[in-house]
Amino acid sequence: SASAMLSSARALAVHPAAPPLVASFPPPACKRFTERPSTSGGRGVRPNVVCSARFGFGVPESVEAVEDDDDALLSRRTMLAGKALFTIGEAFVFPWATESATRPGSAVTENLVPFSTPWLKTMLFNETDPVAKARAKNYLLDGEALAASGDHLAAIALFEKVKINAPTEYKMCQRAGLNIAKSFKKLSSRPGDAYDKSAETAKGEVWWWGRGTRWPGWYIVAYLSARNLYFTAKEDDVATFTVTEGLGFLVPIWLGLLIVLVTYGLPDY
């Protein structure tokens, strides 16, 4: 009836309908700050965005992004430092340590502390006393004559005197060491006996000393490691070899190593 409809209209006017629930919760307000370069290794820039809501809890995305960037930067610096240390090891520490452990012992080097100043000086070229060098050469030639005549035990004794009198003469000592191995091999009657084992030990001493400071492999690997470190720091993933690099670095390195080998002796000859 008309009176009923009029009553309903008056009730709605007194008690209006509630607004939708969603309208009472406005969307989060986002504020855009100044853009800054990324420290994670990328080349672009990205904005920092902070979203704040009237209700709820959580860490803003920008805080998490900054923490991730700091971790990535620290990890990158650690990686570069590790590569730099390994390059130094390949160029200096590893060859020096091998040289010290495998060269003939002498009164000059037997009591030195590794990597001390006197020890490091022995890594450099040290001129042998001319009298001692001449005496060692005579021992070498006399020992080879005895070995040729079949007197191998006497020959081995003279070869050992070569290393005692001129321990820093690489060519002469390596030649004496190979002769010692040959003489022990001649004295051996069967594989695995005492003389055969002594021959293998003498050959091993020659081989290992050949991998000391005079071995070019250390410096080739060190160059490649240094090159990798350089291009990694520049964030250059290609790092292709160029003609300039070849003429400016590789050719001089190879020529220098060749001169050193010819002057001071090949590792195994």
Disulfide bonds with the S-S distance in Angstrom:
none
